[in-house]
């Protein structure tokens, strides 16, 4: 499997407006309970929700371009370790597709500033070094 990168940028105000308009219907469709709880603990949850939405889109793009298949956005879940490092968790089907990547070959980076949130998902081939 070749390496692949997915990137996505989301307007925070767009996510805020959709949530205010559609409420729990939108939240339950696209975010796990853990993602929503994490974001809700912040003084302004919308940049964190927008970053998670961007991560799902970026993962979708990385998986698709790597030939791993197309999965619904709900297949990807952003989990934050106690250290603060974000990682991706996958649905059973997405995990099975990614299983051949090996441990440590998937990276996630999230950022938000002002009205924008961005996410990058990188899928790497196993790298060996020459001696």
C-alpha atoms as one frame of an Amber mdcrd trajectory, in Angstrom:
protein
   0.000   0.000   0.000   1.509   3.338  -0.958   1.539   6.190   1.515  -1.333
   8.626   1.363  -2.272  11.992   2.853  -5.667  13.562   3.399  -6.199  17.161
   4.443  -9.339  19.151   5.132 -10.176  22.643   6.326 -13.517  23.603   7.864
 -15.049  26.940   8.808 -15.840  26.829  12.511 -18.843  29.114  12.014 -20.284
  26.678   9.450 -20.186  23.815  11.957 -21.608  26.070  14.687 -24.468  27.194
  12.447 -25.295  23.638  11.352 -25.355  22.419  14.954 -27.563  25.319  16.018
 -29.914  24.647  13.095 -29.995  20.827  13.134 -29.065  20.147  16.772 -28.599
  16.607  17.929 -29.451  15.143  14.525 -26.202  16.480  13.043 -24.136  15.790
  16.166 -25.278  12.173  16.473 -24.707  11.516  12.772 -21.116  12.760  12.621
 -19.629  12.738  16.129 -19.084   9.975  18.659 -20.226  10.532  22.231 -16.564
  10.861  23.259 -15.848  13.519  20.642 -18.882  15.534  21.662 -18.123  15.212
  25.386 -14.486  16.264  24.898 -15.472  19.298  22.841 -18.320  20.247  25.187
 -15.884  20.571  28.094 -14.174  23.458  26.287 -15.341  27.049  26.803 -16.035
  27.210  23.049 -16.739  23.699  21.718 -17.146  24.666  18.060 -13.451  24.891
  17.030 -12.890  21.444  18.550 -15.925  19.968  16.797 -14.845  21.577  13.515
 -11.347  20.084  13.882 -12.870  16.649  14.462 -15.118  17.032  11.429 -12.058
  18.034   9.377 -10.209  14.953  10.707 -13.017  12.685   9.525 -12.937  14.278
   6.059  -9.133  14.033   5.934  -9.249  10.363   6.957 -11.877   9.681   4.300
  -9.619  11.287   1.675  -6.490   9.442   2.834  -8.251   6.071   2.899  -9.846
   6.665  -0.508  -6.650   7.776  -2.231  -4.731   4.834  -0.710  -7.219   2.411
  -2.249  -8.480   1.242   1.149 -12.090   1.969   0.238 -14.599   4.663   1.032
 -16.073   4.773   4.521 -18.724   7.003   6.082 -17.368   9.837   8.228 -18.761
   8.086  11.296 -16.128   5.365  10.694 -13.474   7.694  12.087 -13.304   8.811
  15.708 -10.820  11.307  17.149  -9.581  10.229  20.537  -7.278  12.365  22.683
  -4.750  10.599  24.897  -4.094  11.917  28.400  -0.931  13.492  26.956  -3.107
  15.619  24.652  -2.045  13.841  21.451  -4.957  13.206  19.090  -5.271   9.812
  17.418  -7.781   8.168  15.143  -9.928   5.215  16.058 -11.767   3.304  13.370
 -14.982   1.392  12.920 -14.557  -2.357  12.545 -14.679  -2.170   8.730 -12.233
   0.737   8.485  -9.898  -0.954  10.979  -9.923  -4.125   8.898  -9.015  -2.123
   5.789  -6.210  -0.306   7.618  -4.939  -3.445   9.351  -2.247  -3.968   6.714
  -0.681  -0.607   7.550   0.878  -1.866  10.774   1.168  -0.105  14.084   2.281
   3.510  14.116   1.736   4.127  10.421  -1.212   6.489  10.772  -0.701  10.074
  11.938  -3.224  12.795  12.731  -2.629  16.500  13.221  -5.346  18.983  14.213
  -5.267  22.757  14.471  -7.720  25.605  14.728  -7.350  29.365  14.650 -10.055
  31.969  14.371 -12.818  30.708  12.116 -10.885  27.779  10.637 -10.000  24.263
  11.723  -7.696  21.981   9.763  -6.737  18.331   9.970  -4.132  16.197   8.243
  -4.175  12.409   8.187  -1.095  10.618   6.880  -0.943   6.910   6.119   2.609
   5.648   5.763   4.163   2.598   4.221   6.463   0.655   6.461   9.822   2.384
   6.262  13.068   0.483   6.397  16.515   1.981   6.576  19.676   0.933   4.808
  22.793   0.143   6.788
